[in-house]
Amino acid sequence: MNIVVLMKQVPDTEAPVEIAESNVAIDTEDTKWAINPYDEFSLEEALLIKEAKGDSKVTLVTVGPDHVAEAIRVAYAMGVDEAIHINDEIDDEVYGAVDPHTTAAIIAAALKDVPFDLIIAGQRAVDDDSYLVPALVANKLNLPIISLVTKQETTDTEINCVQSIDGGTAVVKAALPALITTQKGINEPRYPNFRAIMKAKKKKVDERELEDIGLDPENFGINGAKVKIRSMEFPPERGQGKIIEGSSPAEKAKILVNLLKEEASVI
Amino acid sequence: MNFDLTKEQTMIRKEVRKFAQKEIAPIAGELDEKEEFSSELTRKMGEIGLFGMFVSEKYDGQGMDYISYIIAVEEIARIDGSQAATIAAGNSLGIGPLYYFGSEEQKQKYLPKLCSGEALWGFGLTEPTAGSDAGGSKTTAVRDGDDWVINGSKIFITNAACDMTLGVTVQAITGTRDNGKPEYTCFIVEKDTPGFKAVPMHKKMMWRASNTAELYFDNVRVPKENMLGNQGDGFHQMLKTLDGGRLSIGSMGLGGAQGAYDLALKYAKDRKQFGQSISKFQAIAFKLADCAMEIECARNLMYKACWLRNENRPFEKEAAMAKLYCSELMGRVANHAVQIHGGYGLMKEYNVERFYRDQKLLDIGEGTSEVQRIVISRHIGC
């Protein structure tokens, strides 16, 4: 079985984030990067399928600037067989994937000559939280998509998934080829073993530019974006907590309920 | 001159840090308090490759350089001294002597199990009457036909009495040298050998989640094939092993200092007194600045010593310096860290007290601070 994993490199969630002077992007000068945590689930799930089925190949597809190479090495160390990196950086400028639409168009084009039975992507990327790229890719490739998968079983012709939905789960199946997105809980991503880290050094990355996959850079970057960020700001700092005074627990509870109704308007 | 780590070394640091934060940090306090060695956690550490790091792939080692190993120990120690001890002793004292001095047959037999983290191995050197004075040791091995018969005891032996222990290397007196001094030879003793007993030691102040043992040898008979290297090699093997061991103990000091500093800096920024973060007060800020500076110095010294070793150049003096400096530095940093935490620093909930306790071993184990000063002073011609 040929499995493709879509991966995005995002700022490490544990590292502090600063807004750039342009006010429409984050300052990436000193950013620490990591694999999008949901894509780690996708990588793990692809590797689990490969290990269970044997005779399978896991191909990683990613779009991004030079520093994505670091995330690819980690994916190789985890056990990915091949990696395709669409590098959209020239002179420190990203000229390709700047919004969900341009990103999905690039990925779809890159997948034209990659054989696949199943595409696995994270349900969303934790940096811009658009939730859109996997669905747009499925749409462009005319594939069925099952999102927020917490469990799957794959045969040679179809995939059965447990999908998390509001307040419960649904059991959904689709014919292959298909695209699924992973939800937290589907697996525990492995740690790359040190020997695999050393071996990853020798693996080659198939690096391509937009022209190499038949795309005209003129239609990408800011020209191709359908979503433009106008400004960015940090969420407001959390205010001080409130300690409820009262003579008995019952009285305090009463005051709390009142405050939740009147002040917080949550009940 | 190039201070950059390789991409692989950077990845090792990142992955070990992630592992330590996710797998060790949540249970370190509890294991310490219960004085419990965790086989489950040790196996997990083995799975990612924390054992046999500098051992060739031929014996299922990870085939990495010495700096990568030291970085891994440092990152584990940044979270927990006990687990770092399991790793440092497992590699430098358990695996090291077998790898460097063992016969091909011995290596094939033991190293794959030790490098995968399925099993642990102890290095029996210290005796009740022989600490810094190695000449005070009393354990003997006497040739009897094709066997050697070992009698004596060892103390404070890490990884030697847990359910994962496969055996120990033991140093014994096998005769008298021409100069009248005792002749030492090392032997391999598997755990089920009749007459051999390994007893866990409890009520420790530090490294409470690491396994420490007393070893008893009562007419323990091993075949001559169990000799490590040649008869009389024991003293030289011990010195070589301890030179490497010093680097791993030093990196525990370095990582522990960094860990205590991390906790202190975070607490100082969060803790408010007199209407502002206490990190804004010079009394606190200067302590943290001194810690940051000294950790930087320690890291440079430690990595230089590892680099010398990697390049096969003499590194004994630098290893002694790095061990001494990093160990004592962790003492200063942990002391500041507890002080910055105030009353909370005395409570187990805040973890710094564990760093404060764990540090003390580093002044004593694998050559006391005093012995390191002797080594250094001899190297500078005193």
Boltz contact constraints between the chains, C-beta under 6 A:
constraints:
  - contact:
      token1: [A, 191]
      token2: [B, 15]
      max_distance: 6.0
  - contact:
      token1: [A, 191]
      token2: [B, 19]
      max_distance: 6.0
  - contact:
      token1: [A, 191]
      token2: [B, 48]
      max_distance: 6.0
  - contact:
      token1: [A, 192]
      token2: [B, 15]
      max_distance: 6.0
  - contact:
      token1: [A, 193]
      token2: [B, 48]
      max_distance: 6.0
  - contact:
      token1: [A, 193]
      token2: [B, 49]
      max_distance: 6.0
  - contact:
      token1: [A, 194]
      token2: [B, 49]
      max_distance: 6.0
  - contact:
      token1: [A, 194]
      token2: [B, 62]
      max_distance: 6.0
  - contact:
      token1: [A, 195]
      token2: [B, 49]
      max_distance: 6.0
  - contact:
      token1: [A, 195]
      token2: [B, 62]
      max_distance: 6.0
  - contact:
      token1: [A, 197]
      token2: [B, 8]
      max_distance: 6.0
  - contact:
      token1: [A, 197]
      token2: [B, 11]
      max_distance: 6.0
  - contact:
      token1: [A, 198]
      token2: [B, 63]
      max_distance: 6.0
